[in-house]
């Protein structure tokens, strides 16, 4: 019998989904994480690819494994401002 990992059930598929699931605004999330609202917006829209440290912060903030958080940005490429 195959075993299903509980960590794969009901996990948000994006930063935006995780934020909205918790009723957070971009402003509130940014303030809690010590970044600007525009950075959160750019991450959500795929214009910024957060580094490992910020992914770790997001993982801790949302109580999710780092690999789940990293998956949110797997197709993202950093773009110059």
N, C-alpha and C positions, 0 to 999 in steps of 0.2 A: 504494500500500500504506500503510495507516495505521500510525503509530508508537505503541507502547505505552510509557508512561513507567514506568521501573523503580521510581520512588518510590511508585507506587500498589500495588505488589505486597507482600503480607504485612505491611501496616502495621496496628498495633493500632487497634481501633475505639473505644477508650475509655481513660481514664487507668487505670482498674482493670486492663484487659487488658494495657496496657503494663507496669504494675507487676508483675503476676503472671507475664507472659512472662519477666521478668528475675529472678523469684524473690525479689522484694522485699516486705517487710512495709510496712504504712502507716507504722510507726514509723521504719523505716530510711529510707524515702523522705523523710519529714518531716525527720529529722535531717540528711540530706544537703542538703536544700533550705533548711534554717533556718526551718521553720515547725512548728506543732504538728500532732500526729497527727490531731486532730479536724478541722483544716482540710482535710487530705487526704481524710478520710472525707466531709466535707461536699461537697467538690468531686466525689468519686466518686458520691455519691448525688444530685447535682444541686441541693443546697441553697446552694451558693456558685458564683459565676461568676468565676473568676480574671481579674484584669486583664491587660493586655498585657505587663507586665513579668514576671509569674509565668508566663504562657504562654511567653514567651521562655526563661525558666529551664528550664521543662519540655522545650521543644524542644531546647535544648542538652543537657540531662541525658540524654534518650532518643535523641538523634541523629536527630531527625525535623524536617521542615519546620514552621515556625510555623503554616502554614495547616492542616496535619494536626492539630496539637495544638488549634488554635482550633476545629476541627470537632467535637472531643470535647465542647465546651461550647456548641454552637450553639443548643440548645434550653433552655439553663439560664437561670434568672432568679435574681438575688440576692434573698435573703430576709433580713429583719432577724433578728438573733440574739435 
